[in-house]
Amino acid sequence: MSLLIKNIGELFDGYKIIKNTSIYIENGKIKSIGREEKADEIIDASNKFVMPGFVDCHTHAIFSGYRAFEIEWKIEGLSYKEIAERGGGIAYTVEQTRKASKEKLKKETMERVKEMIKHGTTTAEIKSGYGLDTENEIKMLEVINEIKNNASIDIVPTFLAHAVPKDMKADDFVDVIVEEMLPEIGERKLAKFCDVFCEVGYFNVEQSRKILMEAKKYGMLPKIHADEFSCMGCSKLAAELEAASADHLLMTSEKEMELLADAGVVATLLPATPF
């Protein structure tokens, strides 16, 4: 299958703007720019601006229960931990997401995906992580995969070990993830990536390593929420495991930055999340 986009007014190729040009695509890959070749399909882009689509590699697009009420608390100066203690944070979203049906989650998530498309996103990773038990994490991943199979953009499902349920100890929940969640996710191929929130009060380095090493056995690629509030060795773990990415990185040391670079780990910066 070949495609020719011709008469492009302006083309941004990722580095510069090229005027009055064309793109020839074959089997989904760009073969040439500036040459008009015979193609199965032709799009006339006269007076149009053509550019690559955005890749949103870190989203929590599937959830129920907005936390807009936390904005006032943030303005008051409350920390992430203090907001959680008041009944906000991840625990609030977990409660609302568990209550939501698959149909409700799918409808709400599709609305968010449509907004992404409007703003130029053509590939989006979507994480689970607001279920915190096997039933609800699987429910979220099933919905993500349903959207993946029907959306007009590329959707990449990720399983996220996001937090520890209030009624469990971290080590016990890690056992549930390793013994229950990952085998089903892996066998059903529900996720391409496995992500862990490696942070004080969530999963420590050893717990994160255990989860990610087990996920790799099922073919899932590792990612890590690292160094958002503290620098406790999470980026070092990402480098050790040659993770696809380490995300957040607000508190990363220069030494660990070098480790990430040397290991080829993509550094995904999320500087606005604590505010």
C-alpha positions, -999 to 999 in steps of 0.1 A, spaced: 0 0 0 14 34 -10 4 69 -3 14 103 -19 6 135 0 12 162 -27 10 200 -30 19 204 7 19 241 15 43 238 44 59 206 59 76 204 93 99 174 91 109 176 128 138 200 121 128 226 96 99 238 75 99 229 38 75 247 15 57 234 -16 66 198 -13 53 162 -11 57 130 9 57 95 -5 48 67 20 50 30 14 37 3 38 34 29 65 70 43 62 81 76 46 102 67 16 109 101 1 102 138 5 100 161 -25 94 134 -52 60 127 -66 58 90 -73 29 68 -84 8 57 -54 -23 37 -46 -38 67 -28 -32 104 -33 -40 132 -8 -40 168 -21 -27 190 8 -29 223 -11 -25 252 14 -21 228 43 5 225 70 17 189 75 37 178 105 44 146 125 18 136 151 25 140 188 34 109 208 21 111 243 42 85 261 29 90 297 -8 92 303 -33 82 330 -62 86 306 -83 59 321 -99 67 355 -131 78 370 -135 106 395 -119 140 388 -99 156 416 -104 192 407 -113 199 444 -76 193 452 -66 226 434 -77 247 464 -57 225 487 -26 229 465 -31 267 465 -32 264 504 3 248 501 -6 212 510 19 186 499 10 154 479 11 134 511 -11 159 530 -37 159 502 -38 121 503 -43 122 541 -73 145 535 -90 120 513 -76 130 479 -48 116 458 -46 82 442 -69 66 469 -98 88 459 -95 79 422 -91 42 430 -124 43 449 -142 60 420 -126 38 394 -135 6 412 -171 17 413 -172 24 376 -185 -1 351 -164 -10 320 -189 9 299 -185 40 320 -148 38 319 -147 33 282 -170 62 275 -150 86 297 -116 74 284 -128 77 247 -137 113 254 -102 120 266 -87 102 236 -108 124 213 -94 155 230 -59 141 224 -67 136 187 -80 172 184 -47 185 196 -26 164 172 -18 132 192 -14 102 170 1 78 195 -8 76 232 3 53 260 -24 46 285 -16 32 320 -38 12 343 -30 17 380 -63 30 396 -76 -5 403 -51 -18 429 -66 -53 428 -65 -80 402 -102 -76 391 -100 -39 386 -66 -37 370 -77 -63 345 -109 -44 339 -89 -12 331 -65 -31 308 -94 -47 290 -110 -13 284 -77 1 272 -74 -28 247 -109 -23 235 -101 14 228 -68 3 211 -88 -19 187 -112 8 178 -95 42 180 -82 60 150 -48 66 167 -22 41 181 -29 32 217 -2 15 238 -14 -3 270 7 -2 301 2 -20 334 11 3 363 19 -8 398 8 26 411 3 24 449 -3 0 478 -40 -5 489 -48 9 523 -56 -25 538 -24 -42 526 14 -42 533 36 -34 504 53 -68 503 20 -86 504 7 -65 475 38 -71 455 31 -108 459 -4 -103 445 10 -84 415 37 -111 408 15 -142 415 -19 -130 402 -18 -99 380 13 -103 359 6 -140 349 -29 -131 336 -18 -98 320 11 -116 303 -8 -147 291 -36 -125 277 -11 -100 263 -30 -71 278 0 -47 282 32 -39 263 49 -22 292 50 -27 330 55 5 350 61 9 388 58 40 410 92 37 427 90 62 455 90 66 493 56 55 506 49 35 475 72 8 461 109 7 472 137 -2 448 137 -39 457 100 -42 454 101 -24 420 129 -46 408 109 -78 417 78 -65 398 97 -54 367 119 -86 365 88 -107 367 70 -87 341 100 -91 317 94 -129 319 60 -123 302 75 -100 275 65 -67 291 91 -39 288 100 -21 320 92 16 327 96 34 360 80 64 377 113 76 393 125 105 415 93 125 416 96 134 453 130 119 463 161 104 449 163 69 463 179 49 435 150 45 411 168 59 381 197 37 389 173 7 388 159 20 354 194 20 340 202 -14 355 171 -30 339 176 -10 306 141 3 310 123 19 281 119 51 301 122 67 335 95 92 341 91 123 363 127 128 373 123 160 394 149 149 420 173 129 399 210 134 406 235 142 379 252 109 385 219 90 378 212 112 348 245 99 334 235 63 342 202 68 323 220 83 293 246 55 292 219 28 294 198 44 266 168 50 289 145 77 277 141 104 302 105 116 303 103 148 322 71 158 340 80 190 359 44 202 366 30 171 384 38 183 420 21 217 416 
